[in-house]
């Protein structure tokens, strides 16, 4: 019976060693699991921080979009104002062009009329001067030694 008891004790010692080995193995694995859990928690915190940053960036982007939309509205309003001003400028240009064209035609008509008036008034003067000159030359030819009467323009006699 001693042998049986010894064998039971040996089996018990062997079982205890196996249990201790399993416990040591389990503790090692538990330590690894705890370490992995800590890593996962750290990673989760990093993910949360990253998510918070992304939310912050999204907020900033939304603010920028709102600003851009406001700028677009302002630009559209300015564009409408500029179009209105451009329309007014075009109207003024058309009016000035029309007025300039009319003034040009009026000026051409005035010049043409004055040219005709000048020509009509100047032609008799030229003819009179021509015949007066001929008369003076004829008098000189007819009366070579005679003095020609003095007229207001006789000082310029012989000069072109």
C-alpha positions in Angstrom: 0.0 0.0 0.0 2.9 2.1 0.5 3.6 1.8 -3.1 0.2 2.9 -4.0 0.4 5.8 -1.7 3.8 6.6 -3.0 2.5 6.5 -6.5 -0.5 8.7 -5.6 1.9 11.1 -3.9 4.1 11.0 -7.0 1.1 11.6 -9.2 0.0 14.4 -6.9 3.4 16.0 -7.1 3.4 15.6 -10.8 -0.1 17.1 -11.0 0.9 20.0 -8.8 4.0 20.7 -11.0 1.7 20.6 -14.1 -0.8 22.9 -12.3 2.1 25.2 -11.3 3.4 25.2 -14.9 -0.1 25.9 -16.2 -0.6 28.6 -13.6 2.8 30.2 -14.6 1.8 29.8 -18.3 -1.6 31.4 -17.5 0.0 34.2 -15.5 2.3 34.9 -18.5 -0.6 34.8 -20.9 -2.6 37.0 -18.5 0.3 39.4 -18.3 0.4 39.5 -22.1 -3.3 40.0 -22.3 -3.1 42.9 -19.7 -0.2 44.4 -21.7 -2.2 44.0 -24.9 -5.2 45.6 -23.2 -3.1 48.5 -22.1 -1.9 48.9 -25.7 -5.4 48.8 -26.9 -6.5 51.4 -24.4 -3.6 53.6 -25.5 -4.5 53.1 -29.1 -8.1 53.9 -28.3 -7.1 57.1 -26.7 -5.0 58.0 -29.8 -8.0 57.2 -31.9 -10.2 59.4 -29.7 -7.6 62.2 -29.9 -7.4 61.8 -33.7 -11.2 61.8 -33.9 -11.3 65.0 -31.8 -8.8 66.6 -34.2 -10.8 65.5 -37.2 -14.0 66.9 -35.6 -12.1 70.2 -35.0 -10.9 70.3 -38.6 -14.4 69.5 -39.8 -15.6 72.5 -37.8 -13.0 74.7 -39.3 -13.8 73.5 -42.7 -17.5 74.1 -42.1 -16.6 77.7 -41.0 -14.5 78.2 -44.1 -17.4 76.9 -46.3 -19.7 79.4 -44.6 -17.1 82.2 -45.2 -16.7 81.1 -48.8 -20.5 81.1 -49.2 -20.7 84.6 -47.8 -17.9 85.7 -50.2 -19.7 84.2 -53.1 -22.9 86.0 -52.1 -20.9 89.3 -51.8 -19.3 88.7 -55.1 -22.7 88.0 -56.7 -24.0 91.2 -55.2 -21.0 93.1 -56.4 -21.4 91.5 -59.8 -25.0 92.7 -60.0 -23.8 96.3 -59.0 -21.0 96.1 -61.6 -23.4 94.9 -64.3 -25.7 97.8 -63.4 -22.8 100.3 -63.6 -21.7 98.7 -66.8 -25.2 99.1 -68.3 -25.1 102.8 -67.3 -21.7 103.2 -68.8 -22.8 101.5 -72.0 -25.9 103.8 -72.1 -23.6 106.9 -71.6 -21.2 105.7 -74.3 -24.1 105.2 -76.7 -25.5 108.7 -75.8 -22.0 110.3 -76.1 -21.5 108.4 -79.4 -24.8 109.7 -80.7 -24.1 113.2 -79.5 -20.6 113.1 -80.9 -21.9 111.9 -84.3 -24.6 114.6 -84.3 -22.1 117.3 -83.3 -19.7 116.1 -86.0 -22.5 116.2 -88.6 -23.5 119.7 -87.3 -19.9 120.9 -87.5 -19.5 119.5 -91.0 -22.7 121.3 -92.0 -21.6 124.6 -90.3 -18.1 124.4 -92.0 -19.7 123.6 -95.3 -22.1 126.6 -95.0 -19.4 128.9 -93.8 -17.1 127.7 -96.6 -19.9 128.6 -99.1 -20.5 132.0 -97.3 -16.8 132.7 -97.3 -16.5 131.7 -101.0 -19.5 133.8 -101.9 -18.2 136.8 -100.0 -14.6 136.4 -100.9 -15.0 136.0 -104.7 -16.3 139.5 -105.4 -13.5 140.9 -103.3 -10.9 139.0 -105.3 -12.5 140.1 -108.5 -12.5 143.8 -107.3 -8.9 143.6 -106.3 -7.9 142.0 -109.6 -9.7 144.7 -111.6 -8.2 147.5 -109.4 -4.8 146.1 -110.0 -5.4 145.9 -113.8 -6.7 149.5 -113.7 -3.5 150.7 -111.9 -1.3 149.0 -114.4 -3.3 150.4 -117.3 -3.0 153.9 -115.8 0.8 153.5 -115.6 0.9 152.3 -119.1 -1.3 155.1 -120.4 0.3 157.8 -118.2 3.9 156.6 -117.7 5.2 159.8 -116.1 2.1 160.6 -114.2 1.8 160.1 -110.5 -0.8 157.7 -109.4 -3.3 159.0 -106.9 -2.6 157.9 -103.5 -5.2 155.5 -102.1 -5.1 153.9 -98.6 -3.6 150.7 -100.0 -1.2 152.4 -102.5 1.7 152.0 -100.1 1.7 148.3 -100.8 1.8 149.0 -104.6 4.1 146.7 -106.4 4.3 144.3 -103.5 2.6 141.0 -103.9 
